[in-house]
Structure formats: C-alpha cells, structure tokens
Amino acid sequence: MLRRDFRFDLPEDLIAHYPPVRRGGGRLLHVDGAQRSMVDRTFDELPGLLREGDLLVVNDTRVVPARLHGVKPTGGRVEILLERISGPRRALVQVRASKPPRLGGSLVFAAGASTATVVARHDDFWELEFDDEALAVFERHGQVPLPPYIGRPPDDIDRERYQTVYARERGAVAAPTAGLHFDDEMLVRLRALGVERTAITLHVGAGTFQPMRVDDIAEHRMHAEVVRVSRDACVAVARARARGARVIAVGTTVVRALESAAAGGALEPFDAETRVFITPGYRFRVVDALLTNFHLPESTLLMLVAAFGGIDTVLRAYRHAVEHRYRFFSYGDAMFVEPPADSLAERSRH
C-alpha cells in the first residue's frame, strides 16, 4: 500500500486556525461503517450516538509550553521544540537554526534566564541538559506549541483551548485534539446518560508532525511515544465488555495506547514506549468506535482511521467533509466512526 493511496485535496481555507467560539461548538460527521452511511450532525448531538453503559476512554495528557526561543554563543538564533523529557534536567528536542548546534555547545534562553548544553544527537533529535529542571524551564519560558499548519503565533486563547478540560499528566507537545471538543457540561450530560469514562496517558511527541518520507507505507518506522495504561483502565474496559457495552476511543492516541497494551492478545497494564503503526488490515482488539478529528493527507493518523473505518468509507467521508466545508485539523470538526460489519464480527470472535 502506498502513501498516495491516502491523498485527498484539501482547500487551504478549510484548515481551522482558531478554535470554535465555544468548546463543543463544532460539527460532527457520523460515519457508520456497517451501513456505509454518513450523517451531518453537530458535536452537541454526540449523546444521541452513545448508549447507556458505553465506556469513553480519553487521553489525560497535558500539553507543555514546548517551544523555546534562544541564541547560540555566536549570537545565531535557535528555536527548539520539545519531543520529550528524558531526565530531570534533560530533554530530547527538535532544533531549528541556520546551522546545527555543536555537541558540547551551549544555548541561552529567555535572555539568559536559562541555559542548556548540547549533550547528544539521536537521529532527528538533539538531547539537551538544562541548568534547572527541564520541565520547569519549559513551563516558565515556553510557548504553546501550535502545529505548523496553524499559520499564526500562539496567543492567550491557546493556553486554554489547546488543552482538554480533563488534562492532568504533563508531557505532551501536541494536544489529543478529539478531546478538545468536550466541555464540562458535555461530560455531565454523558454521565447522566450512564456513559462511563476512564483515562489512559499518551504523551504526544513532536514526531507526530513529521511527514512520512517513504512511498511504501510498510517501510515507515513510527516515532516512539510514552504510554501508560493503568490497571484501573484495564478493569474499566473489562467491565464494559462484561456488560456488553462498547469501548469508545476519544482520539487516535487512545487507539494507539489501548492497542499497544493489548498487543499480547489481552489488554494488560502498560507503561512503556510504543511505535505501533496501524494501517488497513490491522485487527483491532479493544476499540469499538472512534471519535476523531480530520487529519492531514497521507498522514499516519489518517491511515489509522482508514484501518478502523474502512479505507473506501473513510476517504469517501473525507471527500464529503471537504464538499460540505467541515473545518480540518487540530481546531477543526470531528468524526464519530463506527467500523464495518465484518470488523465487528471479527472482534466478537476474539
């Protein structure tokens, strides 16, 4: 299967550069893989697609102000984007500069308020050692790391809106964007409906924005991301299964976390890195329905959604979304995807 199999035409003006006026104020495309149908809805209508006893699984990662601007000893400007914290004072970062940094060299941030030493290079990433706790440096001096397709600098609204209302665990450099649609009122409505909720943690890394560089998708190697699936989350899934309810992933990060934790056949607690790459033909073990935003053409996230909902159905849904002017990407609208009938039948046998 080739990267171009996941190409679609997206007008530039459909990319959402700002969030909707209120959380939950966007649109929702309901894609029913079993019926091969789609219905235009609003996100406020989500409770009508859920059932009493369903289990929503959310990603409780919290976005760090992960972009720092600084200078090299020569005076040259440098911009770094956090990939992950690798130790108390260490961080793995992407570096943008006119010339690559020198191993052993220093970088100065926030007009001298913080410095870091370049200690190693790992493929596309550099490892820095800071003069203070690394996460504290980013929290004090960093900017909200808006994705590259949002063509503006971050402002005050992003500190609130590029974060889910249930974010708890610091460590992500990009938001799990399907969760951005939920406000406290929606969570209360779902609880009153009898929909349960549990959380996993997957810290989204900067690698999520790196384009695929190979034509044959089988040759692609995913970036590593840190995942924690707790015993409580596993118990919540088991109880949902026992009562005949669905497990609904809020975002592709949740799918990757749960499927990584179930790679051995059964869902078990998991606290490790994952490089799982889900493409059409993958047999899902845990997830029964997926809430997700619209993703970039030829991206690994689009490939995951196509694997779940069926490649023809999902690409048809994307063409529908373009035609009906849905808003795309992080601050855009959402899809509620139910898988094809044969996928559900396959799952029921395992």
Backbone hydrogen bonds in HBPLUS format (Angstrom, degrees):
<---DONOR---> <-ACCEPTOR-->    atom                        ^
c    i                          cat <-CA-CA->   ^        H-A-AA   ^      H-
h    n   atom  resd res      DA  || num        DHA   H-A  angle D-A-AA Bond
n    s   type  num  typ     dist DA aas  dist angle  dist       angle   num
A0217-ILE N   A0001-MET O   3.10 MM 216  6.16 154.4  2.17 154.6 162.6     1
A0005-ASP N   A0002-LEU O   3.00 MM   3  5.48 155.3  2.06 111.5 119.3     2
A0003-ARG N   A0215-ASP O   2.75 MM 212  5.25 154.0  1.82 153.8 161.9     3
A0006-PHE N   A0003-ARG O   3.05 MM   3  5.88 167.6  2.07 123.7 127.2     4
A0007-ARG N   A0004-ARG O   3.21 MM   3  5.09 146.8  2.33 114.8 110.1     5
A0298-GLU N   A0006-PHE O   2.88 MM 292  4.77 156.5  1.93 138.6 133.5     6
A0014-LEU N   A0011-PRO O   3.03 MM   3  5.75 167.3  2.05 124.4 127.0     7
A0015-ILE N   A0012-GLU O   3.23 MM   3  5.86 169.9  2.24 118.8 121.8     8
A0328-PHE N   A0014-LEU O   2.81 MM 314  5.90 167.3  1.82 158.5 160.6     9
A0016-ALA N   A0328-PHE O   3.17 MM 312  5.71 175.4  2.17 145.3 146.6    10
A0025-GLY N   A0022-ARG O   3.02 MM   3  5.32 144.1  2.15 136.6 134.1    11
A0043-PHE N   A0026-GLY O   3.04 MM  17  5.76 172.7  2.05 139.4 138.1    12
A0334-ALA N   A0027-ARG O   3.11 MM 307  6.36 173.6  2.11 149.9 151.5    13
A0028-LEU N   A0041-ARG O   2.90 MM  13  4.93 172.7  1.91 119.5 119.0    14
A0041-ARG N   A0028-LEU O   2.79 MM  13  4.93 143.6  1.92 150.0 160.8    15
A0029-LEU N   A0334-ALA O   2.92 MM 305  6.36 160.9  1.95 144.9 148.1    16
A0336-PHE N   A0029-LEU O   2.89 MM 307  6.17 157.5  1.94 143.3 146.4    17
A0030-HIS N   A0039-VAL O   2.91 MM   9  5.10 166.7  1.93 160.6 157.2    18
A0039-VAL N   A0030-HIS O   2.91 MM   9  5.10 147.4  2.02 136.8 147.5    19
A0031-VAL N   A0336-PHE O   2.84 MM 305  5.98 164.3  1.87 151.3 156.7    20
A0338-GLU N   A0031-VAL O   2.85 MM 307  6.20 163.3  1.88 169.9 174.9    21
A0032-ASP N   A0037-SER O   2.88 MM   5  5.25 161.4  1.91 150.8 156.5    22
A0036-ARG N   A0032-ASP O   2.73 MM   4  5.59 116.7  2.13 139.4 158.1    23
A0037-SER N   A0032-ASP O   3.10 MM   5  5.25 151.4  2.19 139.8 145.0    24
A0033-GLY N   A0338-GLU O   2.70 MM 305  5.41 148.7  1.79 135.4 143.2    25
A0045-GLU N   A0042-THR O   2.96 MM   3  5.53 157.3  2.01 114.9 122.1    26
A0046-LEU N   A0043-PHE O   2.97 MM   3  5.42 166.5  1.99 121.6 123.1    27
A0048-GLY N   A0045-GLU O   2.97 MM   3  5.61 139.7  2.14 119.7 129.9    28
A0049-LEU N   A0046-LEU O   2.80 MM   3  5.39 162.9  1.83 124.8 130.8    29
A0050-LEU N   A0047-PRO O   3.19 MM   3  5.22 157.7  2.24 103.5 110.3    30
A0054-ASP N   A0051-ARG O   3.03 MM   3  5.61 167.3  2.05 136.4 139.3    31
A0053-GLY N   A0194-GLY O   2.87 MM 141  5.58 160.5  1.91 119.6 126.3    32
A0196-GLU N   A0054-ASP O   2.84 MM 142  6.17 153.8  1.91 171.3 169.7    33
A0055-LEU N   A0246-ARG O   2.87 MM 191  6.16 168.4  1.88 169.7 173.8    34
A0248-ILE N   A0055-LEU O   2.80 MM 193  5.96 178.8  1.80 168.8 168.8    35
A0056-LEU N   A0196-GLU O   2.80 MM 140  6.09 174.7  1.80 150.5 149.4    36
A0198-THR N   A0056-LEU O   2.95 MM 142  6.43 151.4  2.03 162.7 171.0    37
A0057-VAL N   A0248-ILE O   2.90 MM 191  6.09 161.1  1.93 163.7 161.7    38
A0250-VAL N   A0057-VAL O   2.96 MM 193  5.94 160.6  2.00 169.3 164.2    39
A0058-VAL N   A0198-THR O   2.99 MM 140  6.43 161.7  2.02 154.9 157.5    40
A0200-ILE N   A0058-VAL O   2.91 MM 142  6.32 156.4  1.96 164.5 172.2    41
A0060-ASP N   A0200-ILE O   2.99 MM 140  6.34 159.8  2.03 171.2 171.0    42
A0168-ARG N   A0060-ASP O   2.71 MM 108  5.42 176.1  1.71 148.9 148.5    43
A0169-GLU N   A0060-ASP O   3.02 MM 109  6.16 152.4  2.10 144.4 150.9    44
A0062-ARG N   A0169-GLU O   2.59 MM 107  5.15 146.5  1.69 140.7 132.8    45
A0171-GLY N   A0062-ARG O   3.05 MM 109  6.02 145.6  2.17 164.3 158.6    46
A0172-ALA N   A0062-ARG O   3.12 MM 110  5.77 155.5  2.18 136.7 138.4    47
A0064-VAL N   A0172-ALA O   2.79 MM 108  5.86 166.5  1.80 167.3 162.5    48
A0066-ALA N   A0064-VAL O   2.68 MM   2  5.15 113.3  2.12 119.8 101.6    49
A0082-LEU N   A0066-ALA O   2.99 MM  16  5.12 165.2  2.01 144.0 148.6    50
A0067-ARG N   A0143-GLN O   3.24 MM  76  5.05 167.5  2.26 143.4 144.2    51
A0143-GLN N   A0067-ARG O   2.82 MM  76  5.05 149.3  1.92 136.9 147.2    52
A0068-LEU N   A0080-ILE O   2.98 MM  12  5.32 161.6  2.01 149.1 155.2    53
A0080-ILE N   A0068-LEU O   2.90 MM  12  5.32 164.9  1.92 155.2 160.3    54
A0070-GLY N   A0078-VAL O   2.83 MM   8  5.20 165.3  1.85 160.4 160.3    55
A0078-VAL N   A0070-GLY O   2.92 MM   8  5.20 154.2  1.98 138.0 134.0    56
A0071-VAL N   A0108-VAL O   2.89 MM  37  5.35 148.3  1.99 145.2 155.6    57
A0108-VAL N   A0071-VAL O   2.91 MM  37  5.35 166.6  1.93 157.2 161.8    58
A0072-LYS N   A0076-GLY O   2.83 MM   4  5.30 153.4  1.90 150.4 159.5    59
A0075-GLY N   A0072-LYS O   2.80 MM   3  5.25 161.1  1.83 118.9 125.5    60
A0079-GLU N   A0096-ARG O   2.91 MM  17  5.09 157.2  1.96 147.8 154.8    61
A0096-ARG N   A0079-GLU O   2.77 MM  17  5.09 161.8  1.80 161.0 164.7    62
A0081-LEU N   A0094-GLN O   2.97 MM  13  5.10 154.6  2.03 138.9 145.6    63
A0094-GLN N   A0081-LEU O   2.86 MM  13  5.10 161.9  1.89 147.1 151.3    64
A0083-GLU N   A0092-LEU O   2.70 MM   9  5.37 158.7  1.75 155.6 152.6    65
A0084-ARG N   A0092-LEU O   3.20 MM   8  5.36 155.5  2.27 138.4 142.2    66
A0092-LEU N   A0084-ARG O   2.84 MM   8  5.36 167.7  1.85 167.8 171.4    67
A0086-SER N   A0090-ARG O   3.03 MM   4  5.29 148.0  2.14 113.8 122.1    68
A0090-ARG N   A0087-GLY O   3.19 MM   3  4.65 149.7  2.29  92.3 101.4    69
A0134-ALA N   A0088-PRO O   2.98 MM  46  6.27 153.5  2.05 137.2 145.8    70
A0130-PHE N   A0089-ARG O   2.77 MM  41  5.28 167.9  1.79 162.9 162.9    71
A0091-ALA N   A0128-LEU O   3.02 MM  37  5.42 149.8  2.11 145.9 153.6    72
A0128-LEU N   A0091-ALA O   2.86 MM  37  5.42 164.8  1.89 160.9 164.1    73
A0093-VAL N   A0126-TRP O   2.76 MM  33  5.30 164.8  1.78 156.3 161.4    74
A0126-TRP N   A0093-VAL O   2.80 MM  33  5.30 166.0  1.82 157.8 161.4    75
A0105-GLY N   A0102-ARG O   2.79 MM   3  5.14 157.3  1.84 133.8 137.1    76
A0104-GLY N   A0118-VAL O   2.73 MM  14  5.17 165.4  1.75 150.1 154.5    77
A0118-VAL N   A0105-GLY O   2.88 MM  13  5.55 164.4  1.90 162.6 167.5    78
A0107-LEU N   A0116-ALA O   2.78 MM   9  5.22 149.6  1.87 152.8 159.6    79
A0116-ALA N   A0107-LEU O   2.89 MM   9  5.22 148.3  1.99 147.9 153.9    80
A0109-PHE N   A0114-SER O   2.78 MM   5  5.20 176.7  1.78 162.8 161.8    81
A0112-GLY N   A0109-PHE O   3.06 MM   3  5.60 126.1  2.36 111.7 124.2    82
A0114-SER N   A0109-PHE O   3.26 MM   5  5.20 153.8  2.33 144.6 140.0    83
A0113-ALA N   A0110-ALA O   3.00 MM   3  5.20 158.1  2.05 109.5 116.6    84
A0131-ASP N   A0115-THR O   3.09 MM  16  5.85 138.1  2.27 165.3 159.3    85
A0117-THR N   A0129-GLU O   2.81 MM  12  5.17 156.6  1.86 141.2 146.6    86
A0129-GLU N   A0117-THR O   2.86 MM  12  5.17 154.7  1.92 145.1 153.7    87
A0119-VAL N   A0127-GLU O   2.88 MM   8  5.69 158.5  1.92 156.9 163.3    88
A0127-GLU N   A0120-ALA O   2.82 MM   7  5.04 172.2  1.83 141.4 142.3    89
A0122-HIS N   A0125-PHE O   2.73 MM   3  5.13 169.7  1.74 151.9 155.6    90
A0125-PHE N   A0122-HIS O   2.91 MM   3  5.13 165.7  1.93 129.4 129.9    91
A0137-VAL N   A0133-GLU O   3.11 MM   4  6.45 147.3  2.22 152.3 161.8    92
A0137-VAL N   A0134-ALA O   3.12 MM   3  5.24 122.6  2.47  97.6 111.7    93
A0138-PHE N   A0134-ALA O   3.26 MM   4  6.67 160.2  2.30 154.5 158.0    94
A0139-GLU N   A0135-LEU O   2.98 MM   4  6.21 160.6  2.01 149.2 155.2    95
A0140-ARG N   A0136-ALA O   2.95 MM   4  6.08 150.8  2.04 145.1 152.0    96
A0141-HIS N   A0137-VAL O   2.95 MM   4  5.99 163.6  1.97 153.2 157.8    97
A0142-GLY N   A0138-PHE O   2.79 MM   4  4.60 145.9  1.90 132.2 136.2    98
A0146-LEU N   A0144-VAL O   2.96 MM   2  5.86 132.6  2.19 108.6  94.7    99
A0150-ILE N   A0147-PRO O   3.11 MM   3  5.76 166.2  2.13 120.2 124.6   100
A0152-ARG N   A0150-ILE O   2.86 MM   2  5.82 140.5  2.01 103.3  93.7   101
A0158-ASP N   A0155-ASP O   3.04 MM   3  5.70 140.2  2.20 116.6 126.5   102
A0159-ARG N   A0156-ASP O   3.23 MM   3  5.66 138.3  2.42 107.4 117.2   103
A0160-GLU N   A0157-ILE O   3.27 MM   3  5.68 139.1  2.45 104.1 113.9   104
A0161-ARG N   A0157-ILE O   2.88 MM   4  6.01 174.9  1.89 160.9 160.5   105
A0162-TYR N   A0158-ASP O   2.94 MM   4  5.04 155.0  2.01 127.3 131.7   106
A0167-ALA N   A0164-THR O   3.31 MM   3  5.24 165.6  2.33 108.0 107.5   107
A0173-VAL N   A0204-VAL O   2.85 MM  31  5.90 165.6  1.87 160.6 165.1   108
A0179-GLY N   A0176-PRO O   3.03 MM   3  6.00 149.9  2.12 130.9 136.6   109
A0180-LEU N   A0177-THR O   3.03 MM   3  5.23 154.2  2.10 106.6 114.5   110
A0182-PHE N   A0179-GLY O   3.26 MM   3  5.80 155.6  2.32 114.7 120.4   111
A0187-LEU N   A0183-ASP O   3.19 MM   4  6.54 159.7  2.24 152.9 158.5   112
A0188-VAL N   A0184-ASP O   3.01 MM   4  6.28 150.9  2.10 148.2 155.8   113
A0189-ARG N   A0185-GLU O   2.99 MM   4  6.29 158.1  2.04 148.6 154.5   114
A0190-LEU N   A0186-MET O   2.96 MM   4  6.21 158.5  2.01 152.6 157.9   115
A0191-ARG N   A0187-LEU O   3.03 MM   4  6.20 152.9  2.10 141.4 148.9   116
A0192-ALA N   A0188-VAL O   2.98 MM   4  6.23 157.8  2.04 151.4 157.1   117
A0193-LEU N   A0189-ARG O   3.07 MM   4  6.31 135.7  2.28 137.8 149.7   118
A0195-VAL N   A0190-LEU O   2.96 MM   5  5.34 159.4  2.00 161.1 154.2   119
A0194-GLY N   A0191-ARG O   3.02 MM   3  5.17 149.4  2.12 101.7 111.3   120
A0201-THR N   A0228-ARG O   2.97 MM  27  5.09 160.2  2.01 152.1 155.8   121
A0228-ARG N   A0201-THR O   2.75 MM  27  5.09 153.6  1.82 154.4 158.6   122
A0203-HIS N   A0226-VAL O   3.08 MM  23  5.65 152.6  2.16 157.0 164.0   123
A0208-THR N   A0205-GLY O   3.10 MM   3  5.91 169.5  2.11 120.3 123.6   124
A0209-PHE N   A0206-ALA O   3.09 MM   3  5.97 168.8  2.11 125.5 128.2   125
A0210-GLN N   A0207-GLY O   3.05 MM   3  5.17 161.1  2.09 107.4 113.5   126
A0219-GLU N   A0216-ASP O   2.95 MM   3  5.74 164.7  1.97 125.0 130.0   127
A0220-HIS N   A0217-ILE O   3.12 MM   3  5.29 163.8  2.14 108.2 113.3   128
A0225-GLU N   A0274-THR O   3.11 MM  49  5.52 151.0  2.19 143.4 151.9   129
A0274-THR N   A0225-GLU O   2.86 MM  49  5.52 147.5  1.97 148.2 158.3   130
A0227-VAL N   A0272-ALA O   2.87 MM  45  5.60 164.8  1.89 154.6 159.4   131
A0272-ALA N   A0227-VAL O   3.08 MM  45  5.60 136.1  2.28 146.8 158.7   132
A0229-VAL N   A0270-PHE O   2.71 MM  41  4.95 161.1  1.75 149.8 155.5   133
A0270-PHE N   A0229-VAL O   2.94 MM  41  4.95 155.9  2.00 135.3 142.9   134
A0234-CYS N   A0230-SER O   3.14 MM   4  6.50 156.2  2.20 144.8 151.2   135
A0235-VAL N   A0231-ARG O   2.91 MM   4  6.19 155.1  1.97 151.4 158.1   136
A0236-ALA N   A0232-ASP O   2.94 MM   4  6.18 155.9  2.00 146.8 153.4   137
A0237-VAL N   A0233-ALA O   3.03 MM   4  6.31 155.3  2.09 148.9 154.6   138
A0238-ALA N   A0234-CYS O   2.96 MM   4  6.21 160.5  2.00 147.5 153.2   139
A0239-ARG N   A0235-VAL O   2.90 MM   4  6.13 156.8  1.95 152.8 158.6   140
A0240-ALA N   A0236-ALA O   3.05 MM   4  6.26 151.7  2.13 141.5 149.2   141
A0241-ARG N   A0237-VAL O   2.94 MM   4  6.24 161.4  1.98 153.7 158.5   142
A0242-ALA N   A0238-ALA O   2.94 MM   4  6.16 154.9  2.00 144.7 151.9   143
A0243-ARG N   A0239-ARG O   3.10 MM   4  6.36 142.2  2.25 143.9 152.2   144
A0245-ALA N   A0240-ALA O   2.84 MM   5  4.98 154.4  1.91 158.6 152.1   145
A0244-GLY N   A0241-ARG O   3.05 MM   3  5.10 160.2  2.09 106.1 111.3   146
A0288-ASP N   A0247-VAL O   2.80 MM  41  5.28 169.2  1.81 156.7 159.2   147
A0249-ALA N   A0289-ALA O   2.95 MM  40  6.38 151.2  2.04 164.1 156.7   148
A0291-LEU N   A0249-ALA O   2.93 MM  42  6.22 170.1  1.94 171.6 172.8   149
A0251-GLY N   A0291-LEU O   2.74 MM  40  5.61 129.8  1.99 154.6 168.4   150
A0255-VAL N   A0251-GLY O   3.38 MM   4  6.81 154.7  2.44 142.0 148.7   151
A0256-ARG N   A0252-THR O   2.97 MM   4  6.24 165.0  1.99 152.8 155.8   152
A0257-ALA N   A0253-THR O   2.97 MM   4  6.16 153.5  2.04 143.1 150.6   153
A0258-LEU N   A0254-VAL O   2.91 MM   4  6.07 178.7  1.91 159.3 159.3   154
A0259-GLU N   A0255-VAL O   2.91 MM   4  5.93 167.0  1.93 154.3 158.8   155
A0260-SER N   A0256-ARG O   2.99 MM   4  5.90 145.1  2.12 134.6 143.8   156
A0261-ALA N   A0257-ALA O   3.00 MM   4  6.24 154.6  2.07 147.8 154.7   157
A0262-ALA N   A0258-LEU O   3.03 MM   4  6.23 122.4  2.38 137.6 152.7   158
A0263-ALA N   A0260-SER O   3.28 MM   3  5.17 164.2  2.31 106.8 107.2   159
A0268-GLU N   A0261-ALA O   3.22 MM   7  5.68 158.2  2.27 128.7 133.7   160
A0265-GLY N   A0262-ALA O   2.90 MM   3  5.39 165.2  1.92 120.6 124.8   161
A0282-TYR N   A0279-THR O   3.06 MM   3  5.94 149.3  2.15 151.8 157.3   162
A0290-LEU N   A0337-VAL O   2.95 MM  47  5.10 162.4  1.98 147.3 153.0   163
A0337-VAL N   A0290-LEU O   2.73 MM  47  5.10 169.8  1.74 160.8 160.1   164
A0292-THR N   A0335-MET O   2.94 MM  43  5.33 160.2  1.98 149.5 156.1   165
A0335-MET N   A0292-THR O   2.63 MM  43  5.33 152.6  1.70 161.7 171.5   166
A0329-PHE N   A0294-PHE O   3.09 MM  35  5.31 143.9  2.22 132.0 143.0   167
A0299-SER N   A0296-LEU O   3.34 MM   3  5.48 144.2  2.48 133.2 127.0   168
A0303-MET N   A0299-SER O   3.14 MM   4  6.48 152.9  2.22 144.2 152.0   169
A0304-LEU N   A0300-THR O   3.02 MM   4  6.29 147.8  2.13 140.2 148.0   170
A0305-VAL N   A0301-LEU O   3.07 MM   4  6.40 164.1  2.10 151.1 154.2   171
A0306-ALA N   A0302-LEU O   2.90 MM   4  6.11 157.4  1.95 149.4 156.0   172
A0307-ALA N   A0303-MET O   2.89 MM   4  6.10 145.4  2.01 141.7 151.4   173
A0307-ALA N   A0304-LEU O   3.09 MM   3  5.01 117.8  2.50  92.4 107.9   174
A0308-PHE N   A0304-LEU O   3.03 MM   4  6.34 145.1  2.15 145.9 155.5   175
A0309-GLY N   A0305-VAL O   2.83 MM   4  6.03 175.0  1.84 161.4 161.9   176
A0310-GLY N   A0306-ALA O   2.85 MM   4  5.01 136.3  2.04 132.7 139.8   177
A0314-VAL N   A0310-GLY O   2.87 MM   4  5.98 167.9  1.88 165.3 168.7   178
A0315-LEU N   A0311-ILE O   3.00 MM   4  6.06 166.4  2.01 149.5 153.5   179
A0316-ARG N   A0312-ASP O   2.99 MM   4  6.06 149.4  2.08 141.2 150.0   180
A0317-ALA N   A0313-THR O   2.91 MM   4  6.14 147.7  2.02 140.9 150.3   181
A0318-TYR N   A0314-VAL O   2.91 MM   4  6.25 148.2  2.01 146.8 155.5   182
A0319-ARG N   A0315-LEU O   3.02 MM   4  6.29 155.8  2.08 143.5 149.5   183
A0320-HIS N   A0316-ARG O   2.93 MM   4  6.20 152.5  2.00 145.1 153.2   184
A0321-ALA N   A0317-ALA O   2.84 MM   4  6.11 152.8  1.92 144.9 152.6   185
A0322-VAL N   A0318-TYR O   2.95 MM   4  6.24 155.9  2.01 150.4 155.9   186
A0323-GLU N   A0319-ARG O   2.96 MM   4  6.16 166.1  1.98 148.1 152.2   187
A0324-HIS N   A0320-HIS O   2.87 MM   4  6.05 152.5  1.95 150.9 158.3   188
A0326-TYR N   A0321-ALA O   2.89 MM   5  5.13 172.2  1.90 149.3 151.9   189
A0325-ARG N   A0322-VAL O   3.13 MM   3  4.98 162.0  2.17 103.8 107.2   190
A0333-ASP N   A0327-ARG O   2.75 MM   6  5.23 156.0  1.81 128.9 132.0   191
A0332-GLY N   A0329-PHE O   2.81 MM   3  5.08 159.5  1.85 122.6 126.6   192
A0343-SER N   A0340-PRO O   3.11 MM   3  5.34 127.6  2.40 101.3 114.6   193
A0344-LEU N   A0340-PRO O   3.20 MM   4  6.61 154.2  2.27 150.3 157.2   194
A0345-ALA N   A0341-ALA O   2.96 MM   4  6.22 158.5  2.00 153.1 159.2   195
A0346-GLU N   A0342-ASP O   2.99 MM   4  6.11 153.7  2.06 138.9 145.7   196
A0347-ARG N   A0343-SER O   3.03 MM   4  6.26 155.0  2.09 145.3 151.8   197
A0348-SER N   A0344-LEU O   3.03 MM   4  6.24 151.2  2.11 146.8 154.2   198
A0349-ARG N   A0346-GLU O   3.24 MM   3  5.52 149.4  2.34 102.2 111.0   199
A0350-HIS N   A0347-ARG O   3.03 MM   3  5.44 164.7  2.05 114.7 119.6   200
